[in-house]
Amino acid sequence: MADEMFETEIVTLVDDETGKEVEFEVIATLEFQGNVYYALLPLEDNEKEEYVILKLEKDENGEDVLSTIDDDEEFDLVADAFDDAVFSEIDYDAE
């Protein structure tokens, strides 16, 4: 039962440029200004441990898809909201 509490959610996305499948761990979700956003951490080749933020949208068939945020202002607002709501409790200087 304790294992269920710490289960991680993994999503596989296809890179539009390369067509390569990439696995991500969902580290947080956030509802902000009527939209849902995901903070995702790539599982491989992520030495800097940088996360990406994607927006949940519907495709032409009504299916859920995660999309990049093209609007710089929207991205900055969402990144700040994630920092304030989710990541503000993380002490990056702890050893």
PyMOL commands that set and color helices and strands:
alter all, ss='L'
color gray80, all
select helices_A, chain A and resi 2-5+72-85+87-89
alter helices_A, ss='H'
color red, helices_A
select strands_A, chain A and resi 9-14+21-32+35-42+52-58+64-67
alter strands_A, ss='S'
color yellow, strands_A
deselect
rebuild
show_as cartoon
